[in-house]
Amino acid sequence: MSSLFKEFRSDLPASVVVFFVAVPLCLGIALASGAPLFAGLIAGIVGGIVVGGVSGSPLGVSGPAAGLAVIVLNAIATLGGSFEAFLVAVVLAGMLQLALGFGGLGGIAYYFPSSVIKGMLTGIGLLIILKQIPHALGSVRPIGDELVTAGGQAAFGSVSTFLQSISPAAAMITVISLALLIAWDVWLAPRWRFFRLVPGPLAAVVVGILLNTIMQRGALPWAPDAHQLVAIPVPANVGDFFKQFTRPDFSALANIDVYVVAVVLALIASVETLLCVEATDRLDTQKRITPTNRELKAQGIGNIVSGLLGGLPLSQVIVRSSANIAFGARSKLSAMLHGFLILASVATIPTLLNLIPLATLASILLVVGYKLAKPALFAQMYRHGWEQFSPFVATVVGILATDLLRGIGIGIAVGIAIVLHHNLRNPFTISQHAPDSPTYRIALAEEVSFLNKGRILQQLQLIPAHSHVLIDGTQSKVVDFDVLEILRDFAGHATARNIVVDVRGITL
């Protein structure tokens, strides 16, 4: 225990900063997920206290992740809008992560092409931006399905209705919050130390509360409506506080969709966690290495606890982890303390949290979405060549056109197609001893699959009669049976064309 508090003087200030970063993000991600706002705070508490305590990551911070927001939103809709059924999927996802950890699959993220992972994060960023536009403008009606499915006249009517539903108060708060966040990152923080010590999202939340208070007192002609503000239940006593925790509906175990959602959550949360672990370890000045299998187990335990308490799924997150490192954290005590601070705030100052406009949280998420989907990233991927750019774009378009899982599948399929293209292009090399020599050498590649047999057969048919052919497989590790069969048939019929065949390195 004494070793846990060894770096207390460094970890406490860092935990306060992470707390101020985490609270608006927990609320904003819950908003983007279409879940109760309290569920985001529960996930933040569990991510700090439970995962922070079990994890082997010295500086990583876990909580609800922006990358999971769209998945959660779609998953709740898939389960008929039942948040209680969704919580069952969160618990099952945690169990799957435990199994992955005990199975030694901590390196699973390395099997995803980096172009697909970047495309996934970019697609998530664009979806977050699209989903937050109604909240940013004060309209709780999303733009999506009606405009896509309706005819021209109906679509025009939907646009007109949406424009009429824009709240001047929410739009004003959004513009001011966005301007503040951009100025904080681009101009204020780089120039003055004070602005580096105070997180931009916290400043936006404070300004949002002040604007809401001023508007509610009639100083401006507009004011946010009740449904445009954070709405966390205010408990009258300790008993009421614990009643806020939602219990999973385990009767949903009979629904096959629950298991599909659980698998998706487990895979995406695990990949996002492992990618964040790699990034966090690189930022660690002491260059400590996080045990990835232990991290998967910790995330699994965290998701089980979060699901049982009514919280969102969680993963290790780079925004809070990088803030933790930037403000001087030395050990995992900082992550644990920030969880306790969230718990204390939820229990003691929910009334203050309920003054936060949803437009402010939407503004924070718009910035998060932009950082995930920066235009510069598209240019960077393009410069890397079509082999990187094609899976990247395919993943982004697939996510926007379908859903996250299918989009990732499309990106991986494009990546596999590129690998197959290279495999088909280089199954062997053929050379002549001299320009007019009848002696040919066919050197097989290291791996020759059945996909190469058509090209090999075509090349063998072009070899003229009265030739000498050397089939060299000394560099080959794997030659498919179908290819061996083609070579065997060629050698068997070669005498009829007066072709002499020698074979090295393989047995026909």
Order of alpha helices (4+ residues) and beta strands (2+ residues): alpha-alpha-beta-alpha-alpha-alpha-alpha-alpha-alpha-alpha-alpha-alpha-alpha-alpha-beta-alpha-alpha-alpha-alpha-alpha-alpha-alpha-beta-beta-beta-alpha-beta-beta-alpha-beta
